[in-house]
Amino acid sequence: MHIVACTYDGHARAILDILNDAILNSTALYDYRPRTLDMMIPWFEAKTKGGFPVIGAEDEHGSLMGFGSYGVFRERPAYKYTVEHSVYVSARFRRQGVGRRLLEEVIQAATDQDLHVLVGGIDASNTASIALHEQCGFTRCGIVRHAGFKFGRWLDLAFYQRILDTPLEPIDG
């Protein structure tokens, strides 16, 4: 596997396929309807505007195995050192270390950008994602019970965070 910076032209369709599989077949995304390729345009624009990476893992044939990214946690300015991240792996590449590698790359990118806190919202029944986050130094910092309703049941949303050593000299404003 090799790590790449994802672009709309090179990866939007593959990212869309990964997201839509998660929407239709899991509680990893609390959406009901598949997304369209047109929806990926503003998604990539927001990442570019915010300076947020979209990190991909490709196999030796150039197939996107998975991707990770982060974005705005909350809109208030004092949250500027905190981001919410996500990592998604294509079903055919799960349990091969792709998620771990992508999460490690996301952590490194956030460190390089002098961020301080990574937050992940994980469906509380997603034991694989929770285990991965805990193995990568994240701790559970809260749970919102019945935060979502999908597949005929209430879903609890667990929040996990990792506090980074950066920035060395944070500033107000």
LUMLO-127673 format. One record per residue (C-alpha): residue number from 0; chain; x, y, z. Coordinates in nm, 2 decimals. Example, Ala and Ser with C-alpha at 12.3 -4.5 7.8 and 13.67 -1.06 7.14 Angstrom:
! LUMLO-127673
[0, "A", [1.23, -0.45, 0.78]]
[1, "A", [1.37, -0.11, 0.71]]
This chain:
! LUMLO-127673
[0, "A", [0.00, 0.00, 0.00]]
[1, "A", [0.12, 0.35, -0.06]]
[2, "A", [-0.02, 0.68, 0.07]]
[3, "A", [-0.15, 0.95, -0.16]]
[4, "A", [-0.31, 1.29, -0.14]]
[5, "A", [-0.66, 1.24, -0.28]]
[6, "A", [-0.80, 1.47, -0.54]]
[7, "A", [-1.15, 1.51, -0.68]]
[8, "A", [-1.04, 1.40, -1.03]]
[9, "A", [-0.84, 1.11, -0.91]]
[10, "A", [-1.04, 0.98, -0.62]]
[11, "A", [-1.39, 1.13, -0.59]]
[12, "A", [-1.57, 0.82, -0.74]]
[13, "A", [-1.38, 0.57, -0.53]]
[14, "A", [-1.44, 0.78, -0.21]]
[15, "A", [-1.81, 0.80, -0.30]]
[16, "A", [-1.83, 0.42, -0.34]]
[17, "A", [-1.67, 0.37, 0.00]]
[18, "A", [-1.90, 0.62, 0.17]]
[19, "A", [-2.21, 0.49, 0.00]]
[20, "A", [-2.13, 0.13, 0.10]]
[21, "A", [-2.10, 0.26, 0.46]]
[22, "A", [-2.43, 0.44, 0.43]]
[23, "A", [-2.62, 0.15, 0.29]]
[24, "A", [-2.46, -0.13, 0.49]]
[25, "A", [-2.35, 0.00, 0.83]]
[26, "A", [-2.40, 0.25, 1.10]]
[27, "A", [-2.06, 0.41, 1.04]]
[28, "A", [-2.24, 0.70, 0.87]]
[29, "A", [-2.57, 0.82, 1.01]]
[30, "A", [-2.71, 0.89, 0.66]]
[31, "A", [-3.00, 0.72, 0.49]]
[32, "A", [-2.95, 0.79, 0.12]]
[33, "A", [-2.64, 0.74, -0.09]]
[34, "A", [-2.45, 1.05, -0.19]]
[35, "A", [-2.40, 1.16, -0.55]]
[36, "A", [-2.09, 1.25, -0.73]]
[37, "A", [-2.21, 1.61, -0.74]]
[38, "A", [-2.21, 1.61, -0.36]]
[39, "A", [-1.83, 1.54, -0.37]]
[40, "A", [-1.75, 1.87, -0.53]]
[41, "A", [-1.84, 2.09, -0.23]]
[42, "A", [-1.69, 1.82, 0.00]]
[43, "A", [-1.35, 1.85, -0.17]]
[44, "A", [-1.38, 2.23, -0.19]]
[45, "A", [-1.44, 2.25, 0.19]]
[46, "A", [-1.13, 2.03, 0.25]]
[47, "A", [-0.92, 2.25, 0.02]]
[48, "A", [-1.05, 2.58, 0.17]]
[49, "A", [-0.99, 2.46, 0.52]]
[50, "A", [-0.64, 2.33, 0.45]]
[51, "A", [-0.76, 1.98, 0.55]]
[52, "A", [-0.59, 1.68, 0.39]]
[53, "A", [-0.77, 1.39, 0.23]]
[54, "A", [-0.53, 1.10, 0.27]]
[55, "A", [-0.57, 0.79, 0.06]]
[56, "A", [-0.42, 0.44, 0.07]]
[57, "A", [-0.38, 0.28, -0.27]]
[58, "A", [-0.28, -0.08, -0.36]]
[59, "A", [-0.02, -0.17, -0.61]]
[60, "A", [-0.28, -0.14, -0.89]]
[61, "A", [-0.38, 0.22, -0.79]]
[62, "A", [-0.71, 0.11, -0.64]]
[63, "A", [-0.82, 0.32, -0.34]]
[64, "A", [-0.82, 0.10, -0.04]]
[65, "A", [-0.95, 0.37, 0.20]]
[66, "A", [-0.92, 0.73, 0.30]]
[67, "A", [-0.89, 0.95, 0.60]]
[68, "A", [-0.95, 1.32, 0.66]]
[69, "A", [-1.05, 1.58, 0.91]]
[70, "A", [-1.24, 1.90, 0.92]]
[71, "A", [-1.40, 2.16, 1.13]]
[72, "A", [-1.51, 2.04, 1.47]]
[73, "A", [-1.72, 2.34, 1.56]]
[74, "A", [-1.75, 2.68, 1.40]]
[75, "A", [-1.64, 2.90, 1.70]]
[76, "A", [-1.29, 3.04, 1.67]]
[77, "A", [-1.16, 2.90, 2.00]]
[78, "A", [-1.20, 2.55, 1.86]]
[79, "A", [-0.93, 2.63, 1.60]]
[80, "A", [-0.69, 2.36, 1.73]]
[81, "A", [-0.96, 2.09, 1.74]]
[82, "A", [-1.07, 1.89, 1.44]]
[83, "A", [-1.31, 1.60, 1.38]]
[84, "A", [-1.16, 1.32, 1.18]]
[85, "A", [-1.29, 1.02, 0.99]]
[86, "A", [-1.13, 0.71, 0.84]]
[87, "A", [-1.31, 0.47, 0.60]]
[88, "A", [-1.18, 0.15, 0.44]]
[89, "A", [-1.33, -0.02, 0.14]]
[90, "A", [-1.50, -0.35, 0.24]]
[91, "A", [-1.26, -0.56, 0.03]]
[92, "A", [-0.95, -0.42, 0.21]]
[93, "A", [-1.06, -0.44, 0.57]]
[94, "A", [-0.86, -0.62, 0.83]]
[95, "A", [-0.54, -0.56, 0.63]]
[96, "A", [-0.39, -0.27, 0.84]]
[97, "A", [-0.53, 0.00, 0.61]]
[98, "A", [-0.74, 0.17, 0.88]]
[99, "A", [-0.44, 0.18, 1.12]]
[100, "A", [-0.21, 0.32, 0.85]]
[101, "A", [-0.46, 0.59, 0.75]]
[102, "A", [-0.53, 0.69, 1.11]]
[103, "A", [-0.16, 0.72, 1.18]]
[104, "A", [-0.13, 0.94, 0.87]]
[105, "A", [-0.42, 1.15, 0.99]]
[106, "A", [-0.26, 1.19, 1.33]]
[107, "A", [0.07, 1.29, 1.17]]
[108, "A", [-0.10, 1.54, 0.94]]
[109, "A", [-0.28, 1.70, 1.24]]
[110, "A", [0.05, 1.72, 1.43]]
[111, "A", [0.22, 1.88, 1.13]]
[112, "A", [-0.05, 2.14, 1.11]]
[113, "A", [0.00, 2.23, 1.48]]
[114, "A", [-0.35, 2.10, 1.58]]
[115, "A", [-0.41, 1.99, 1.94]]
[116, "A", [-0.71, 1.76, 1.95]]
[117, "A", [-0.85, 1.50, 1.71]]
[118, "A", [-1.21, 1.40, 1.78]]
[119, "A", [-1.39, 1.10, 1.63]]
[120, "A", [-1.76, 1.02, 1.65]]
[121, "A", [-1.80, 0.64, 1.63]]
[122, "A", [-2.11, 0.44, 1.65]]
[123, "A", [-2.09, 0.27, 1.99]]
[124, "A", [-2.15, -0.07, 1.84]]
[125, "A", [-1.85, -0.04, 1.60]]
[126, "A", [-1.61, -0.24, 1.81]]
[127, "A", [-1.35, -0.26, 1.53]]
[128, "A", [-1.32, 0.12, 1.50]]
[129, "A", [-1.32, 0.17, 1.87]]
[130, "A", [-1.04, -0.09, 1.92]]
[131, "A", [-0.84, 0.08, 1.64]]
[132, "A", [-0.88, 0.42, 1.80]]
[133, "A", [-0.78, 0.29, 2.14]]
[134, "A", [-0.48, 0.12, 2.00]]
[135, "A", [-0.37, 0.45, 1.84]]
[136, "A", [-0.39, 0.64, 2.17]]
[137, "A", [-0.75, 0.77, 2.16]]
[138, "A", [-0.96, 0.77, 2.48]]
[139, "A", [-1.34, 0.77, 2.51]]
[140, "A", [-1.45, 1.11, 2.62]]
[141, "A", [-1.83, 1.08, 2.60]]
[142, "A", [-2.13, 0.91, 2.46]]
[143, "A", [-2.46, 1.05, 2.33]]
[144, "A", [-2.72, 0.79, 2.38]]
[145, "A", [-2.99, 0.76, 2.11]]
[146, "A", [-2.81, 1.02, 1.89]]
[147, "A", [-2.93, 0.85, 1.57]]
[148, "A", [-3.20, 0.62, 1.44]]
[149, "A", [-3.12, 0.39, 1.16]]
[150, "A", [-3.21, 0.03, 1.05]]
[151, "A", [-3.50, 0.04, 1.29]]
[152, "A", [-3.31, 0.11, 1.61]]
[153, "A", [-3.16, 0.39, 1.82]]
[154, "A", [-2.79, 0.44, 1.78]]
[155, "A", [-2.55, 0.56, 2.05]]
[156, "A", [-2.26, 0.78, 1.93]]
[157, "A", [-1.93, 0.75, 2.12]]
[158, "A", [-1.67, 1.02, 2.11]]
[159, "A", [-1.30, 0.95, 2.12]]
[160, "A", [-1.02, 1.20, 2.13]]
[161, "A", [-0.65, 1.21, 2.11]]
[162, "A", [-0.47, 1.51, 2.25]]
[163, "A", [-0.15, 1.60, 2.06]]
[164, "A", [0.15, 1.78, 2.20]]
[165, "A", [0.11, 2.05, 1.94]]
[166, "A", [0.11, 2.35, 1.91]]
[167, "A", [0.40, 2.44, 2.13]]
[168, "A", [0.28, 2.80, 2.17]]
[169, "A", [-0.10, 2.83, 2.12]]
[170, "A", [-0.25, 3.17, 2.08]]
[171, "A", [-0.59, 3.33, 2.13]]
[172, "A", [-0.76, 3.50, 1.84]]
